[in-house]
Amino acid sequence: MEPDQIRPAYEPVVICFAGNDGYAIPMCTAIYSLLKNRNRTRCYDILILYTEISTENQKRLLALAEQNEQVTIRLISVDQWKDRLPKEVGHYYTVEAVYRLLLFGEMFVRYDKILYLDCDMVINGDVSELYDTVLNGAEVAGVRSEEFRALSKMKRPVFLDGYPYNVDNYRTDGLKMKHMEDYFNSGVLLFDLQKARERISLEEIFSLLNAHKYTYYDQDVLNMLFDGRVLTLDCTWNYMTCIEEHLQSGNANNERLYCDLKREHPKIIHYVGSTKPWKCEKILGKYYWDYYKKMEEEYEEKDLPV
């Protein structure tokens, strides 16, 4: 049986998140921050891919659209794909991150372009500017995985199928990338789905996903698929907290290595790594808590589900 096709609600800025109940509140905060900084003249179609989000948290997420004009939020269950998706991915990644691969399947064939965002971030700028990026023939736009700057100078290995690699050899010899310098972080990705679908299928993606045991899992798969077809974005659109951690480390070598990436007012702050601001103290965590507290105040004032 063919899966149902999800149609755009209107001609909007299309944004996709994926999450579970454990990430529902951070996702609410991310969407809240996005909507606070949106272009009010544009329409926003927000899709949330999930398998398990409680009724209470679903109400919280949907309430964000009810309080903002020209915004639609839809929760899209991916239960029909449950048997094809991994049960665990190891490291600190969540299985839900893999759901973004479903964007290349029949369910989303009526969408030509989608901006994918991780849940562990806050948005300080208008993402319609990012959505309108001209890709110039590229199939995806993203920000380089800047943590690799430090990793390439360290002896700490990364693994493919249990074999250790330096992070540079991991990309060239392990993942067979010809443009390893363009390896991107998968937290913020603008996909030209129409162009990508002409070349790759969901079956091919699943085959590649299951072919090896990767360190960075579906991020590795996406980089393999789009090697040489990437438009690199400025890091303001995916300002990974590891950048600030290196800049504030007190290590002169790291500070020199990352000084060109310093952004005073990043448009998207991405809380990468295993520590998150809602669990413990985190660099740039103040931005998360500022948005969270404002959101909670608005929920209480309008008698929305808290």
C-alpha positions as CSV (number, residue, x, y, z in Angstrom):
1,M,0.0,0.0,0.0
2,E,1.4,3.4,-1.0
3,P,1.8,5.8,1.9
4,D,-0.4,8.9,2.1
5,Q,1.1,12.0,0.5
6,I,1.4,15.0,2.7
7,R,0.3,18.2,0.8
8,P,1.5,21.7,1.6
9,A,-1.2,23.7,3.4
10,Y,-0.3,26.8,1.2
11,E,2.7,28.2,-0.5
12,P,4.8,28.8,2.7
13,V,8.2,28.7,4.3
14,V,8.3,24.9,4.9
15,I,10.1,23.8,8.1
16,C,10.5,20.3,9.4
17,F,11.4,19.1,12.9
18,A,11.6,15.6,14.3
19,G,11.3,14.6,17.9
20,N,10.0,12.5,20.7
21,D,8.3,13.2,24.0
22,G,11.6,13.7,25.7
23,Y,12.4,16.5,23.3
24,A,8.9,18.0,23.1
25,I,9.6,21.0,25.4
26,P,12.9,21.9,23.8
27,M,11.1,21.6,20.4
28,C,8.3,23.9,21.7
29,T,11.0,26.4,22.7
30,A,12.8,26.1,19.3
31,I,9.5,26.7,17.4
32,Y,8.5,29.5,19.8
33,S,11.8,31.3,19.1
34,L,11.4,30.7,15.4
35,L,7.9,32.3,15.4
36,K,9.0,35.3,17.5
37,N,11.6,36.2,14.9
38,R,9.6,35.3,11.7
39,N,8.7,37.6,8.9
40,R,5.0,38.4,9.6
41,T,4.3,38.8,5.9
42,R,5.1,35.2,5.2
43,C,3.2,31.9,5.8
44,Y,4.9,29.1,7.7
45,D,4.1,25.4,7.3
46,I,5.8,23.5,10.2
47,L,5.9,19.7,10.1
48,I,6.8,17.6,13.1
49,L,7.8,14.0,12.4
50,Y,7.2,11.7,15.4
51,T,6.2,8.3,16.7
52,E,5.7,9.0,20.4
53,I,4.6,12.4,21.7
54,S,2.1,12.6,24.5
55,T,-1.3,14.1,24.0
56,E,-0.4,16.9,26.4
57,N,2.7,17.8,24.6
58,Q,1.0,17.6,21.2
59,K,-1.5,20.2,22.5
60,R,1.4,22.4,23.6
61,L,3.0,22.2,20.2
62,L,-0.2,22.9,18.3
63,A,-1.0,25.8,20.6
64,L,1.9,27.6,19.1
65,A,0.2,27.8,15.8
66,E,-3.1,28.9,17.3
67,Q,-1.4,32.0,18.8
68,N,0.4,33.0,15.6
69,E,-1.3,34.1,12.4
70,Q,-0.3,32.5,9.0
71,V,1.3,29.6,10.8
72,T,0.3,25.9,10.5
73,I,1.8,23.2,12.7
74,R,1.1,19.5,11.8
75,L,2.2,16.4,13.6
76,I,3.1,13.7,11.1
77,S,3.2,10.2,12.5
78,V,5.9,8.0,10.9
79,D,4.6,4.8,12.5
80,Q,4.2,3.2,9.1
81,W,8.0,3.3,8.7
82,K,8.7,2.0,12.2
83,D,9.9,-1.4,11.0
84,R,12.3,0.1,8.6
85,L,13.9,2.6,11.0
86,P,16.6,1.7,13.6
87,K,15.6,1.1,17.2
88,E,18.8,2.8,18.5
89,V,21.7,4.8,16.9
90,G,24.2,4.9,19.8
91,H,26.3,7.9,20.9
92,Y,24.0,10.7,22.1
93,Y,21.9,10.8,19.0
94,T,18.2,10.0,19.0
95,V,16.4,7.7,16.6
96,E,14.1,10.6,15.7
97,A,17.0,12.3,13.8
98,V,16.8,9.6,11.2
99,Y,13.2,10.6,10.4
100,R,14.5,13.5,8.2
101,L,15.6,10.8,5.7
102,L,11.9,10.2,5.1
103,L,11.7,13.6,3.4
104,F,13.0,11.9,0.3
105,G,10.1,9.4,0.1
106,E,6.7,9.4,-1.5
107,M,5.0,10.9,1.6
108,F,6.6,14.3,0.8
109,V,6.6,14.2,-3.0
110,R,4.4,17.4,-3.2
111,Y,7.1,19.4,-1.4
112,D,9.9,20.8,-3.6
113,K,11.9,22.4,-0.8
114,I,12.1,21.9,3.0
115,L,14.2,23.5,5.7
116,Y,15.0,20.8,8.4
117,L,15.9,22.0,11.9
118,D,17.0,20.0,14.9
119,C,15.1,20.4,18.2
120,D,18.1,21.4,20.3
121,M,18.4,25.0,19.1
122,V,17.0,28.4,19.4
123,I,16.3,30.7,16.4
124,N,17.3,34.3,16.7
125,G,16.8,35.3,13.1
126,D,14.2,35.1,10.4
127,V,14.5,31.7,8.8
128,S,12.6,32.8,5.7
129,E,15.9,34.5,4.7
130,L,17.6,31.1,4.9
131,Y,14.7,29.4,3.1
132,D,15.0,31.8,0.2
133,T,18.7,30.9,-0.3
134,V,19.4,30.3,-4.0
135,L,21.1,27.0,-4.2
136,N,22.7,27.5,-7.6
137,G,22.4,23.8,-8.6
138,A,23.2,22.4,-5.2
139,E,20.8,19.9,-3.7
140,V,21.4,20.9,0.0
141,A,22.7,23.9,1.9
142,G,24.3,23.5,5.3
143,V,27.0,24.6,7.7
144,R,30.3,22.7,7.9
145,S,30.8,20.5,11.0
146,E,33.2,22.8,12.7
147,E,34.1,20.5,15.5
148,F,36.2,18.6,12.9
149,R,38.7,21.5,13.0
150,A,39.8,20.4,16.4
151,L,39.3,16.7,15.9
152,S,41.5,16.6,12.8
153,K,44.4,17.8,15.0
154,M,43.7,15.3,17.8
155,K,44.6,11.6,18.0
156,R,41.1,10.6,19.2
157,P,39.7,8.2,16.7
158,V,36.3,7.9,15.1
159,F,35.0,4.5,14.0
160,L,33.4,3.0,10.9
161,D,32.4,-0.7,11.3
162,G,34.5,-0.8,14.5
163,Y,37.7,0.3,12.7
164,P,39.4,3.5,14.0
165,Y,40.1,6.5,11.7
166,N,41.5,9.9,12.1
167,V,38.5,12.2,11.3
168,D,40.1,13.3,8.0
169,N,40.6,9.7,6.8
170,Y,37.2,8.8,8.1
171,R,35.7,11.1,5.6
172,T,38.0,10.3,2.7
173,D,38.7,6.6,3.1
174,G,35.8,5.5,5.2
175,L,32.9,7.6,3.7
176,K,34.7,7.9,0.3
177,M,34.0,11.6,0.2
178,K,35.8,13.6,-2.5
179,H,35.0,16.9,-0.9
180,M,35.7,16.2,2.8
181,E,36.1,19.9,3.6
182,D,32.4,20.4,2.9
183,Y,31.2,17.8,5.4
184,F,28.2,19.5,7.1
185,N,26.4,19.3,10.4
186,S,23.0,17.9,9.8
187,G,21.1,20.1,12.4
188,V,20.2,22.8,9.8
189,L,19.7,21.7,6.3
190,L,17.9,23.3,3.4
191,F,16.9,20.5,0.9
192,D,16.0,20.9,-2.8
193,L,13.9,17.8,-2.6
194,Q,12.8,18.0,-6.2
195,K,16.3,17.9,-7.5
196,A,17.5,15.3,-5.0
197,R,14.6,13.0,-5.8
198,E,15.7,12.9,-9.5
199,R,18.9,11.2,-8.3
200,I,18.3,9.2,-5.2
201,S,15.4,7.1,-3.7
202,L,14.4,6.3,-0.2
203,E,15.3,2.7,-0.8
204,E,18.9,3.7,-1.7
205,I,19.1,5.8,1.4
206,F,17.9,3.0,3.6
207,S,20.4,0.6,1.9
208,L,23.3,3.0,2.6
209,L,22.1,3.6,6.2
210,N,22.2,-0.1,7.0
211,A,25.4,-0.8,5.1
212,H,27.8,0.3,7.8
213,K,28.0,1.2,11.5
214,Y,28.8,4.9,11.4
215,T,30.0,7.3,14.1
216,Y,27.7,10.1,13.1
217,Y,25.0,7.9,11.7
218,D,22.5,9.5,9.3
219,Q,24.7,12.7,9.2
220,D,27.4,10.5,7.6
221,V,24.9,9.1,5.2
222,L,23.6,12.5,4.2
223,N,27.2,13.7,3.6
224,M,27.9,10.7,1.4
225,L,24.7,11.2,-0.6
226,F,25.3,14.9,-1.2
227,D,29.1,14.9,-1.6
228,G,29.9,17.6,-4.2
229,R,26.3,18.9,-4.2
230,V,26.5,21.1,-1.2
231,L,26.2,24.9,-0.8
232,T,28.1,25.9,2.3
233,L,26.3,28.4,4.5
234,D,27.8,30.9,7.0
235,C,28.0,29.5,10.5
236,T,25.5,32.1,11.8
237,W,22.8,29.8,10.5
238,N,24.1,26.9,12.6
239,Y,26.2,28.4,15.4
240,M,27.3,25.2,17.1
241,T,28.1,25.7,20.8
242,C,31.4,23.8,20.3
243,I,32.6,27.0,18.6
244,E,32.1,29.1,21.7
245,E,33.5,26.3,23.9
246,H,36.8,26.4,22.0
247,L,36.8,30.2,21.9
248,Q,36.3,30.3,25.7
249,S,38.5,27.3,26.5
250,G,41.6,29.3,27.5
251,N,43.6,27.2,25.0
252,A,45.4,29.6,22.7
253,N,45.7,27.0,19.9
254,N,41.9,26.4,19.9
255,E,41.2,30.1,20.1
256,R,43.3,30.7,17.0
257,L,41.7,27.8,15.3
258,Y,38.2,29.1,15.8
259,C,38.6,32.9,15.9
260,D,37.3,33.4,12.3
261,L,34.0,31.7,13.3
262,K,33.1,34.1,16.1
263,R,29.6,35.5,15.6
264,E,28.3,38.1,18.1
265,H,24.6,37.7,17.0
266,P,24.2,34.2,15.5
267,K,20.8,33.6,13.8
268,I,20.6,30.0,15.0
269,I,22.3,28.6,18.1
270,H,22.7,24.9,18.1
271,Y,23.3,23.1,21.4
272,V,25.4,20.3,20.0
273,G,26.9,17.5,22.1
274,S,25.5,15.4,24.9
275,T,24.9,18.2,27.4
276,K,21.8,20.4,26.8
277,P,20.8,23.6,28.5
278,W,17.5,22.2,29.9
279,K,19.5,19.5,31.7
280,C,22.6,21.3,33.0
281,E,24.6,24.5,32.6
282,K,25.5,25.0,28.9
283,I,27.4,27.7,27.1
284,L,25.0,30.1,25.5
285,G,22.2,28.4,27.5
286,K,20.9,31.8,28.5
287,Y,19.3,32.2,25.1
288,Y,17.3,28.9,25.6
289,W,16.1,29.9,29.0
290,D,15.1,33.4,27.9
291,Y,12.8,32.0,25.2
292,Y,11.5,29.2,27.4
293,K,10.5,31.6,30.2
294,K,8.8,34.0,27.8
295,M,6.9,31.0,26.3
296,E,5.8,29.8,29.7
297,E,4.6,33.3,30.6
298,E,2.5,33.5,27.4
299,Y,1.0,30.0,27.9
300,E,-0.1,31.0,31.4
301,E,-1.5,34.4,30.4
302,K,-3.6,32.8,27.6
303,D,-4.6,29.8,29.7
304,L,-2.8,27.4,27.3
305,P,-1.5,23.9,28.2
306,V,1.6,24.4,30.3
